[in-house]
């Protein structure tokens, strides 16, 4: 059997690059792609802006404080979708098995392909010449190695690693480098004295099972060892996305609860924007200190991924429920996704329903 070979292709600063193509006078300047409302969040930023600490899902107000000279550009998802379609057509012309992840990245199963590295280099060149997009590529025996490798030398990186090489190269990096290990989990690992992937990979899975549970504990060790058996396959289309957080200390203060909901809504909508998704149903999830869990939802007339609108509805739902006890968990969800052909956007990036 052929050694499995997977590539992860990631378009560099995709939205910003599309904007720079359309506005070449902005090249070399720090550019932030974002709405302009008081609670707007960054969709993406050029590498010149990232040097100042600007990142995706960051509140735009904070980004402007970090980089006052940045040029703010409103997102145009119609343009991004068109460029993405051109790129993915080139990708699919190269290999048969492709898993597209949003508008700007994809996994490719190269198993059995003659000279896979050469094929990927040709693909990157084609993408640059035919669309003007720069791409970073990671290659490895599984999706996890490929994903982390593609992020390692951005922009225009090309990194090929075995699982063992990935373990060695990233041994001194923090656990949150690996997809699936979030900031909260990283904090809990740090409290156990585990601050690097190398330390996590060397852990006894049973020790972590006592802290994180029988499934998650061993999974964290496996993740740090860059073990991944997931196949490259076309997704079943998502019908909803959510963000939630569990508090270390239950929160009774309603103002604090609303603040958390607004932050979750901003993070959720930044992810929706990245994948060009909008939905008509906004819901909240509330878990009380005694583990009582309730959900409340509202469906609106037009699909949205506007963080201000999602946050305002989420807060209204929370106020209507008025949690009768301290809250252990809060979550926000957007569902009833619109299909891309069902919506379009005007020049200001606002959704327009078909007639």
N, C-alpha and C positions, 0 to 999 in steps of 0.2 A: 504493500500500500504506500502511496506517495506521502511524504511528510506534509502535514497540513501547512498551508501558507496563506496568511491573511494580511491584507493591507488596509490601512485607514487613511483616507484622503480627506484633508481638511483645508478648505479655502481660507486663506489668510485675511483676517479683518474684513470679512466678505462685504458687509453692507457699506463700510467705509470705503472699500476699494471701488465698489460700483459708483459711489458718489464722486470719488476722485476721477474716475473715468469721464463722468459727465461734467465735472468742474475741474479741469486740469490746473486752473490757477490756484487750487487749494493744496496741490502736491507739496509735501515737505512741511505743511502746517499741522498743528494738532487739531484733529477734527473729531467731534463727538456727534454720533447719530442718535437723536433723542427728540421726543416731544418737548414742548416748551412750557407746559403747565407747571403750577407750583409743586405738584407732586410727581412730576415726570421722572422716569428712570432711564438710564443709559441703555440703549440697544447694543451698541458696540462703539469702539473708538479706534482711531488710527494708531499705529505704533508710536507716532510722535506724541500723542496724548497719553498713551499707556506709560510712557516714561515718567509721567507725573503722578502715577498711581491710579489713573482713571481706569475703571473696569466695568464690564457688563453688569447690569442689575443694580448698579450704584445709583442712589438718588442724584438726579442731574444737578441739583443745587450744590451738593457736595463736590461733584466733578468740577463744577465751575469755580469753586473755591480752590481746589487743588491746581487747576489750570485755567486761570482767568483769561488768558489769551486765546483759548480754544475757540474754534468756529463751530457753532451749533447748526446742525443740518437735520431737518425733519425727515423721518423715514419714508421711503416710497416702496411699499411692498410689491406693487405691480412690477416695477423695474427689477427688484431682487428676484422675483419669481421667474421672470423672463430669462435673466442671466443664468439662474440655477438650472432651468430646463435645458439650456444649451450645454452646460457643463455635464449634467447627468446623462445627456444623450451621448456625449463623447465617452463617458465612463462605461455605459452599457454597450457601446460598440467595441469596447476592449475586452470585457469579460461578461460571462453569462450570469453569474451569481452576484448580485449587488443588493446591499441593504442601505437604502438612503435614510439618513438621519437628519431631518430638517432640510433647509435649503442649502446648507453649506458644507455638509460632510457625508461620507458614505464609507461603508465597509465593503471590501471586494474579496471574494474567495478566489485565490490564485492557484489553488492546489491543482497540480498536473499541468500547469501552464509552462511552456518552454521559456526559459530565461525570464522569470517574473520581474526581477529588478529592472532589466532593460525595458520590459513592457511598461512598467510604471514610470520610468524616466521619459519614455516616448509620450505617455499620456499626459504627464505634467507639462511637457513642451507643447503638445497640442492645445491643452487648455489655455496656456499663456498666449499662444499665437492666435487662437481663434476667438477667445473671449477677453483676453487681457487680464485674467485672474491669475494670481499667484497661489500655489497650493503647497502644503506640507504633507509629506507622506511618512507613515510609520509602517514597518513590515515585521511580522513575527509569526509564531506558530499558533497564535490565537488572537481573538479580538482585543483582549486586555493589553497584551504586549504591544499590539499595533497602535492602539489608541494612545497609550502613554508615550510611545516612541514618536508619534506624529507631533506631539506637543513639545518634545524635548529641545528642538532646535529651530523653532519658529522665528521669523518667517522663512519660507522656501526651504524648509528642512527636508532631509531625506535620510531616515535612520532605520537600519535593519538590525534586529536583535533576536537572539534566541531567548527562551525563557530564563536560562541561567545567566545570560549576559544582562538581561533586564534586572534580575535580582541583584547582581553585582553593581550595575551602574547606578541604580536608584536606592541602594541600601541605606545611604545616609540622608535620604529625603524624608519629609514628614509623611505619615500615613495618609493624610488627606490628598496627597498627590494622586492616589488611586481612585478612579471613579467608583462611587458607591460608599466611600468612607467620608462622611460629612464632618463639619466642624464640631458638632456636639459629640460625635463618637470619638473624634480625635482628642477632644478635651478629656473624655473619660479614660482613654488610653494613656494620656499624659499623666493623669492622676495615679495610674498604676506604674508609672516610670517608663512607659513605652512611648518614645518620641520619634523613632525612625522606622522605616519599613524593614530594615534589617533586624531590629529588635523584635518587631511584630512577627516576622517570618520565623524567628527562632523560638517563639513562644510555644508552650504546651497548649494545644487546642482545648484540653479539658480545663486548664486554668482559666482561660477566657470564657469558657462555657459557664463557669460559675458566676461570672460578672455580666455576661451579655446574653446568656441563654444557650441551650443545646445546639441550636442551628446557627445563630449569628456568631458565636465565639469561634467555632472551627472555620466558618466562612471567612472571617477576618484574617485568620492565619493563611488560609488558602489564597486570599486576594493578595496578601503581601508577598506570597511566593509566585505571583503572576500565573496562577493556575486558573484556566477558564475553558469550559467545554461548550460554550454557547456557539451555535451555528450561525453562519451568515445567511440571513433569510429575509424576505420582504416582511415588514411588520403587518400585523393586523392593525388597521387604522385605529388610533386612540379615539375614545368617545368623551374623555374628560381628562383634566389634569388638576392636581391639587398640591398645596403646600401646607404642612402642619408642623407644629413644634410642641414638644412636651417639656414642661418647666421643671427645673430642679426643685423649686419651691412653689407651691400653689399660689396663684395670684388672685387676690380678692378685689383689688382696685380696678374699677371699671375703666377709668381713663387709661391705665396701663394695658388692660385687655384690648382696648380699641387701638392703641399704639402698635401692639403686636400684630393685630389683624391688618392694619395698613401696611406694615412691613412685609407680611406674608403676601398680601395682594400685589405689592410692587415686585417681589421676587417671582411670583407666579406669572404675572403679565409679561415680565421680561423674557421668561422661558417661552410663553405663548408666542410672543413676537418673533423670537428666534426661529420658531417652527411655523410661522405664518398661520397661526390658529386663532380662531375667535369662537366664542360661544354665547348662547342666549340665556343660559341658566347659571346663576351665581348662588353658591351655597356656603354655609359655614358648618363647622363641626365643633362642638363644645363637650369636653369631658370634665366633669366635676371631681372634686377631691375623693368622693366615694365611688368613683368610676362610672357614675351615671353618665351616659353619652347621648346627646341629642344632635339632630341636624335640622337646619332650617334652610329653605331655598326660595328663590324668586326667579321667575323667567321674564325676560324683557323682550321688547319688540324686535330689536336688531342685535345681531351678534357683535361682540366687543372683546377687545383685549386692552381696553383703556384702564390703566391702573387706578386712576382717580375714580372712575365710575364703579369699578369692581370693589374698591375699598369702601366707597360711600355706601353701597348696597350691603356689603358685609357688615359694616358698622350698624346700619339700620336694623339688620336682622338680629344682631347681638343685642341691641337696645330693646328690641321687641321681646326677646326672650328674657332679658334681665337675669343673668345667672344668679340663682338663689344661694349659692355657696361658692367658696373659692374654686378657681378653675385650674385643672391639671394640664389640659391640652387644648389648643386652639388650632383650627385649620380653615383654609379657604379653598373652594373648588370652583372651576369653571367647566360647564358641561354643555351638551347639545351643540357640539361643534358644527360650524358651517363648513360645507364643502367649498373648495377654492372657486369652483365654477358658479357658486351661488352668490358670491360677493365680489365687489370690486372696490377700489379706493379712489377718491378724487385726488387732485394735485396736492392737497394739504394732508393726505394720508388718512382721511376720514372714511369710514365705511359707507358705501352707497348700495342700497338694495336694488336688485335687478327690477326692470319694469316689464 
